[in-house]
Amino acid sequence: MELIPVIDLMGGAVVHARRGARAAYRPIETPLSASAAPQDVAEGLLALGTFRTLYIADLDAIAGAAGHDAVLEALAARHPGLALWVDAGEASPAALSRRVAGGPGRPVIGSESLADLAEAEAALASGAGLLSLDYGPEGPRGPGELHARADLWPEAVIVMTLARVGAGQGPDMERLSDILARAQGRRVYAAGGVRDVGDLHHLAELGIAGVLLASALHDGRLSREDIAAFMA
């Protein structure tokens, strides 16, 4: 199972994501970095282990404002062997094609950014992006049929339980089990709620392909030793 650190970008800084309440997000304070600057926080996270992928949520771009592609380009240049998964709210085939062709990063298609089923089908038609099935406190975000129909999903699917992000409540095992049962061999990634190495082992036993991590890395509940032992 792959471990994937996460950074959330807003206003040029990395912010502390908690329960999906984006209006309340503030620049992160972490022992891994002297500042909330994206390069500094990324360096602190990547020093914890031999990660292959970094997940980046460009929250300004998701909200329809100017995004952080210049930051992403700098990260890509500094870490040429690192895969970047980027949710920048891109939903149109043209925007996704631009991301695939020129980067930076591989696009993540968030269900919350999709207006309806037709837009979802058009966005997923190229097969270039990963799909994030987004769940807020109110339930599924985006077209309901997209959540219900596994035949629409690409080969890699992220289950993003926003209500558990930064909440320390543990992963949503019930939802993950349901999606795995319907995924027909697709790779399923868990996002939200991981507290410690015990949660990682439970997710691996469930058959999860990878897990997105932030809070448990910043507050030390997952140490370098935990990460090294698990990845070994």
N, C-alpha and C positions, 0 to 999 in steps of 0.2 A: 504494500500500500504506500502510495506516494504522499509525502508531507509537503504542503505548499503554503509558504508564508503569504500574508495578505497585507497590502497597504491601501488605505482609503484616502484619496486626495480631495481636498477642498480648499479653495483660496490659496493655492500654492504650497500648502502644508499637508503633512499627514495628520489625520484627525483620528480621535478615539471613537470608533463605531460602537454603539450600544443600542440594541433592540430596534434598530432601523429608524430611530427618531432623529432624522438627519438635521433638523433645525436646531437640535441641542448639541450637535457634535462640536467639539473644541479641539485645538491642536494637542496632539498626544504628548504626554509626559511619560518617558520610559527610561529605565536604567540602561537600555541598549543604545541610547543615542543622547548626545549633548543637546540636540535640538529636534524640532519637528520637521526639519528640512527633508524632503524626500530622499535625497542621496544619503544623508546621514542615517536615517531610519532604515533604509534598505541595507546599508552596510552592516548595521547592528544585527538585523535579522539574519542576513546571509552568513554572518560569522558564527551562528549557532549550529550550523550543520551543512552537509553537502547537498543542498537543495538544487533540483533541476529546473524548477518553475517558480515564478513569482506572479501572484494574482494581484491585479491593480484595478480598483474600482474608482473611476474618474467621476466623482459625484457631481461636480459642476457640469460636466458634459451630459451626464444622465439627466440633469435638471434642465438641459437645453441652453446652458451658458457656454462660454468659451472653455475648452478643455485644457489638458495638460500634456499634449503631445510632445512639446519641447522637453519636458521633464522625462517622458518615456524614452525619447531619443537619447538623452544623456545616460539614462540607466542602461539602455541597450548597448551603447558604445562602451560603457565601463565594464559590462558583464556580457561579452559577446556569446558565451556559451549558455547563457541563461534564457529559458523560454519565458516570454511575458504573455500572460493571459489578460486581456484588457476589456473590461466592461465600460464602454463610453456611451452607452445608450443608443448605439447604432442599430437601426432596424431596416433601413432601406437597402436593397441589393447594391446600389451604387456606393453607398458609404461602406458597406461591408467589403465590397470588392477593392475599394481604395485601401482599406486596412490590410487586406490580404496581400495586395500587390506591393504596397510601399511601407507597411508597418506604421508606427512601431507596434509590434506585438500581434498576437492572434486574437481575433474578435470573440468576445463572449456576448451572445444574444440573450439579454435578460427578458424574461416574459413580461415584466412590469413595463417594459418599453414598447410593447407590441399592442397596437390598438384593437386588432381583431384577428380572426383566424386567417383571413386572406393575407394580411401583412405577415403573419407568422410563417405561413407556407412559402411566401415569396422570399423571406429572409433566410429560411432554412434550405431553400431549394439548391443552393450551390454546394452545400455540405462543407463550407469553409470554416464555419464557426462552431464553438461549443454552445450548448443551450443551458441557460440557467433558469430552472423552474423556481420562481421567487414566491415566497410565502410570508405575508405580513401577519400581524396579530389578528387581522380580519379574515385571513385565509388566503387562497391562491390569488396571485396578482397576474393580470393579463388574461388572455382568452381562456375560458374554462375548458374548452375542447382540447387546447394544447396540453393542459395538465392531464386530461383524461385519456388521451389517445397516444399510446406509446409508439404507434406506427409513424407518428410525425416527428419523433425525436431523432437527432443525429446519434452518432456512435459514442459521444461523450456528453453526459448530462450532469450538471451541478444541481444539487438540491439545496437551495439557499433559504434557510429558516431564519428570517430577519429578526423575529421576536426573541431568538436565543443568542443572537450575536452579542458578545460582550456581557452576557447575563449570567454565565457560570451555572447554567441549569442542566448541562449535559446535552448531548445530541438528541434530535428527535428520532429516536429509534423506530417508533411506530410508522412514521411517514417514510423513513428510509427503507424499512422492510417492505412496505407496500410498493414503493417505486421499484425496488430491486425485483420484486416478484413479477412486475409487469414489463421490465426493461428488456427482456429477451436477449440477454448477453451484452447489452450496452454497458460501457464503463460509467459507473455512478460515483460521483464525488459528493462528499458531505461538507456543508458549510454552516457553522453556527453551533455554539454550545460546548465545544470540547473543553474539558477541565484539566485532564491529566493523562498520564500514560495508560491508565486503566481504560479510559474512554477510547483511546487509540486501539488498544487490543480488542475491545468489543466491536468496534467498527470493522477492523480487519477480519474478525471471525464472521461478521455478517456478510462479508464479500464486497465491501466498499473498495473502489479502486484508488481513491485518494481523499485527503481531507484538507480543507482550507483552515489555516490557523492564524490567530493574531493575539488575542488577549492572553492566552495561556503561555505564549512565548514572551510577551512583554513583562508579565508579572512573575515569571520564573517557575510557574507550576510545571512547565515542561523545560527541563534543564538541558544543557548540552549533552550530558550523560544519558538522559532519557532518550533524546533524539538519536544519538549515536547507537545506543543499544537497540532501539526499535528499528532503525534503518538497516542495521546489520542483520 
